Amino acid sequence: MSRLVAAALALFTAMTAHADGVLTEFPRAADGHPDLSGVWQAVNTAHWNLEPHVSDYPVVLELGAQFAVPPGQGVVADGTIPYLPAALAEREQRFANRLTDDPEGNCYMGGVPRSTYMPYPFQIFQNAQDVVIAYQFATGFRRIFVNGEDEAPLDSWMGWSNAHWDGDTFVVEVSGLNGQTWLDRAGNYASANARIEERYTPIGPNHLQYTATIDDPTVFSRPWTIQMPLYRIVDENFQLLEFKCEPYAEERIYGHLRKPGTTAPEGASRQ
C-alpha cells in the first residue's frame, strides 16, 4: 500500500509541476529529490571576469566593439579573490597574455567551475546513482557519482566528482583537477591542488542557485565562493547542439608545424 501511495503522490506532483505544460514548481524525481534534469545556462559576464570589472578594450582592436569586454558586477561572494602575493602576480601575467595563453582558445575543456558559466548551455541528466552533465563547449562531459567515495584515479580537465544531497541541495565535491584550466578570460586560476564544492539549489520552477567554493591553499589565502543563478532553457524542442571548436584551434596550436612554403587552410586568416 505504501508503494501505491508513493506512486500516486509522485504522479500528483508531476501533474502539478507541469500544469498546462508550464512548470509551476520544481519537478522531483521518484526518490523525492529535486530533478535537476534539463538544459541550463548562466546569464552573466563571469566568463569574462569573475570579479567586478568595467568595460575594457577588445582583445583585438580591429574587431571593434564585437569583442570588447562588457562590464559586470562580479560573482565572487566577497568581491575580490583572495590571492597569495605570488599567485596574484601570476594572475596578472596570465591576464597580460590572455589572448595567446587562455586554454579556451585551444578548445580545451573548460574545467570546473568555468564550464558552468561559459556562454553556452549545458544539459543535466539525473538518476538515483549518477548525474551526468554534458557541456556544449568542447563536448565537455562529467559523470557525478551520487554517494560516491572513490578518489580520482588521475587528474583531468573536468576532475572527479562525488556528490550527496543536503536536503534539496545537490552538493558536489570535485577533486583531481589537472590545474591547466583557467577560471575566466581574465587569467584567474587555481592549481591542481584545488578542491571545489559545488551546490545546486532550486530557487524556483526554472531556476537554480549555483555556488562553488574553491579551496586551494597554494594559490589563495582562504577558501572563497562564487554564486549565480542558472536559468532553465524553456524553448520548445530545444536541443543541445554540438559545438565542434577543434577546427578553430588547429591553426593556433599546430600552425607552426606547417612545412615551409605551404599556406594556412582557407578561412584560417579569419580565426
C-alpha positions in Angstrom: 0.0 0.0 0.0 2.8 2.4 0.9 4.3 2.0 -2.6 0.9 2.7 -4.2 0.6 5.9 -2.1 4.1 7.0 -3.0 3.4 6.4 -6.7 0.2 8.4 -6.5 2.0 11.3 -4.8 4.7 11.2 -7.4 2.1 11.3 -10.2 0.2 14.2 -8.5 3.5 16.1 -8.1 4.4 15.7 -11.7 0.9 16.8 -12.8 1.1 19.9 -10.5 4.6 20.8 -11.6 3.6 20.7 -15.3 0.1 22.3 -15.2 -0.9 23.3 -18.7 2.6 22.4 -19.9 4.2 25.2 -17.7 6.3 24.4 -14.6 4.7 25.8 -11.5 7.1 24.2 -9.1 10.5 22.5 -9.3 10.0 18.9 -10.5 11.0 16.0 -8.3 12.5 12.6 -9.1 10.9 9.3 -8.0 13.2 9.3 -4.9 11.8 12.6 -3.8 14.9 14.7 -4.5 14.7 17.7 -6.9 15.0 16.5 -10.5 17.8 18.7 -12.0 17.4 17.2 -15.5 17.1 19.8 -18.2 19.2 22.3 -20.2 20.6 25.2 -18.2 22.7 28.3 -18.8 24.3 31.1 -16.8 23.5 34.7 -18.0 26.2 37.0 -16.7 29.7 38.2 -17.5 31.6 35.7 -15.2 33.2 34.0 -18.2 35.0 37.3 -18.9 36.0 38.1 -15.3 34.7 36.6 -12.0 35.5 39.8 -10.2 33.7 43.2 -10.7 35.0 44.9 -13.8 34.3 47.8 -16.1 34.2 47.8 -19.9 37.6 47.1 -21.5 39.2 47.4 -24.9 38.6 44.4 -27.3 41.4 41.9 -27.2 41.7 42.5 -31.0 41.3 46.2 -31.7 40.5 45.6 -35.4 37.3 43.8 -34.3 35.9 46.9 -32.7 33.0 46.5 -30.2 32.3 42.9 -31.3 34.8 41.5 -28.8 35.0 44.3 -26.2 34.7 43.2 -22.6 31.3 44.1 -21.2 31.1 45.4 -17.6 30.0 43.1 -14.8 29.2 43.3 -11.1 31.2 40.1 -10.5 30.1 36.8 -8.9 32.7 36.5 -6.1 30.8 36.5 -2.8 33.3 38.8 -1.1 34.0 40.9 -4.2 37.7 40.0 -4.5 39.6 36.7 -5.0 42.0 36.3 -2.0 45.2 35.5 -3.9 48.5 35.0 -2.2 51.1 37.6 -3.4 53.0 35.3 -5.8 49.8 33.9 -7.2 48.4 37.4 -7.8 51.5 38.2 -9.8 50.9 35.0 -11.8 47.3 36.0 -12.4 48.4 39.4 -13.7 50.9 37.7 -16.1 48.1 35.5 -17.4 45.9 38.5 -17.9 48.6 40.2 -20.0 49.0 37.0 -22.2 45.3 36.1 -22.2 45.0 36.3 -26.0 47.5 33.5 -26.5 47.5 31.6 -23.3 43.8 31.1 -22.3 43.1 27.4 -22.8 39.7 28.2 -24.1 41.3 29.4 -27.3 42.8 26.0 -27.8 39.4 24.3 -27.5 40.4 22.6 -24.2 37.6 21.7 -21.9 36.6 24.5 -19.5 37.0 22.5 -16.3 35.1 23.1 -13.0 33.6 25.6 -12.3 34.3 27.5 -15.5 32.2 25.2 -17.7 29.1 26.2 -15.8 29.2 29.9 -16.7 30.8 29.9 -20.1 28.3 31.5 -22.6 27.0 28.1 -23.7 24.2 25.9 -22.5 24.7 22.6 -20.7 22.4 19.6 -20.1 21.9 17.6 -16.9 20.8 14.0 -16.8 19.8 12.6 -13.5 19.1 9.2 -11.9 19.4 7.9 -8.4 23.0 6.7 -8.8 24.6 9.2 -11.2 24.2 12.7 -12.5 25.8 13.4 -15.9 26.4 16.9 -17.3 27.1 17.5 -21.0 28.5 20.9 -21.9 28.2 22.4 -25.4 31.7 23.8 -25.5 34.4 21.4 -26.5 31.9 18.5 -25.9 32.8 18.7 -22.2 31.4 15.8 -20.1 31.1 15.0 -16.4 29.9 11.9 -14.5 29.0 12.7 -10.9 28.8 9.8 -8.5 25.9 10.2 -6.1 27.1 9.0 -2.6 30.5 8.2 -4.3 33.6 7.9 -2.1 36.3 6.9 -4.6 39.2 9.3 -5.2 40.3 10.4 -8.7 42.4 7.7 -10.4 44.2 10.5 -12.3 44.0 14.2 -12.8 41.9 15.5 -15.7 40.4 18.7 -17.1 36.9 18.1 -15.5 38.2 16.4 -12.4 36.5 13.7 -10.3 33.1 14.4 -8.8 31.4 12.8 -5.8 28.0 14.1 -4.6 25.3 13.8 -2.0 22.0 15.5 -1.2 21.8 18.1 1.6 18.0 18.5 1.8 17.0 19.9 -1.6 20.6 21.0 -2.4 22.8 18.8 -4.6 26.3 19.0 -3.2 29.3 18.0 -5.5 32.8 17.6 -4.2 35.4 18.0 -7.0 39.0 16.9 -6.9 41.5 15.5 -9.3 41.7 18.6 -11.5 44.8 19.0 -13.7 45.4 22.7 -12.8 45.6 23.6 -16.5 42.2 25.3 -16.7 41.5 29.0 -16.1 38.6 30.3 -14.2 37.7 33.0 -16.7 39.2 35.0 -19.6 40.9 37.5 -17.2 43.5 35.0 -16.1 42.0 33.9 -12.8 43.1 30.4 -12.0 43.5 27.6 -9.4 46.1 24.9 -9.2 45.9 21.1 -9.4 45.6 21.1 -5.6 42.2 22.8 -5.7 39.2 21.2 -4.2 35.9 22.6 -5.1 32.4 22.2 -3.5 29.5 23.0 -5.9 26.0 23.4 -4.6 22.9 23.3 -6.9 19.7 24.6 -5.1 16.3 25.0 -6.7 15.0 28.6 -6.1 12.0 28.5 -8.5 10.4 26.2 -11.1 13.1 27.2 -13.7 16.0 28.5 -11.6 18.9 27.0 -9.7 21.2 28.9 -7.3 24.7 27.8 -8.1 27.6 28.2 -5.7 31.2 27.0 -6.0 33.6 27.2 -3.1 37.3 26.9 -4.1 39.9 25.8 -1.6 43.5 25.9 -2.8 46.0 27.0 -0.1 48.8 27.0 -2.6 47.1 29.9 -4.5 44.6 31.6 -2.1 44.8 32.8 1.5 41.5 31.2 2.3 38.6 29.4 0.6 36.3 31.7 -1.5 32.9 31.3 -3.2 31.2 32.4 -6.4 27.5 32.4 -6.7 25.0 32.9 -9.5 21.6 31.8 -10.7 21.2 29.3 -13.5 18.3 29.5 -15.9 16.4 26.6 -17.4 16.0 26.9 -21.2 12.3 26.5 -21.8 12.3 26.9 -25.6 10.0 24.2 -27.0 12.0 21.4 -28.7 15.4 23.0 -27.7 18.3 20.6 -28.3 21.9 20.9 -27.1 23.8 21.0 -30.4 27.4 20.1 -30.9 29.9 23.0 -31.0 33.0 21.4 -32.6 35.6 24.0 -31.8 38.6 21.9 -32.7 38.9 23.1 -36.3 39.1 26.7 -35.0 42.0 25.8 -32.7 44.1 23.7 -35.1 45.9 26.6 -36.8 46.6 28.2 -33.5 48.1 25.0 -31.9 49.7 23.3 -34.9 50.2 26.1 -37.5 53.9 26.4 -36.6 54.4 22.8 -37.7 53.4 23.5 -41.3 56.0 22.7 -43.9 57.9 25.8 -45.2 56.2 27.3 -48.3 52.7 26.0 -47.5 49.8 28.2 -46.6 47.2 28.1 -43.9 43.9 26.4 -44.8 41.3 28.6 -46.4 39.5 30.6 -43.8 42.2 30.3 -41.2 43.1 34.0 -41.6 39.6 34.8 -40.3 40.1 33.0 -37.0 
